[in-house]
Amino acid sequence: MKTFETLADLAACVGQDVAITEWVEITQQQVNLFADATGDHQWIHVDVEQAQKGPFGGPIAHGFLTLSLLPQFFDKTILVTQKRMGVNYGLNKVRFMSPVPVGSRLRGHLHLHSATPIEGNGMQFQWNVTVQREGSDKPVCAAESLVRIYA
């Protein structure tokens, strides 16, 4: 965990790779629960038997499940001690470059692209997040994530 006392301390890291997360395993149970939560029950995600005969040789995680790991990645790697709250402000760009087979382990690489002061004694941070699958050279996801933190 990287700890920063103030928003300015974190902002001083613009242009740097700030953190690499621990590995997170993607299970079939997570995929099934995500399918239930979103209504996306496509067979490549939830029908293990059919997915084994499909193009990926087994079930794969939803792209949006992979994307939904971003808050966890931030929460487990970066702490600003002098803050009231943080909110997800959105995404500028997201790409899913390769599938995530169930049983894969993923981790996030967090690069701070910019920090901009905002009203309410806060700062908007743009993070370039790359999600890597263990054993693969090709990222599974890349996203520009906007996070607002208020002191």
Order of alpha helices (4+ residues) and beta strands (2+ residues): beta-alpha-beta-beta-alpha-alpha-alpha-alpha-alpha-beta-beta-beta-beta-beta
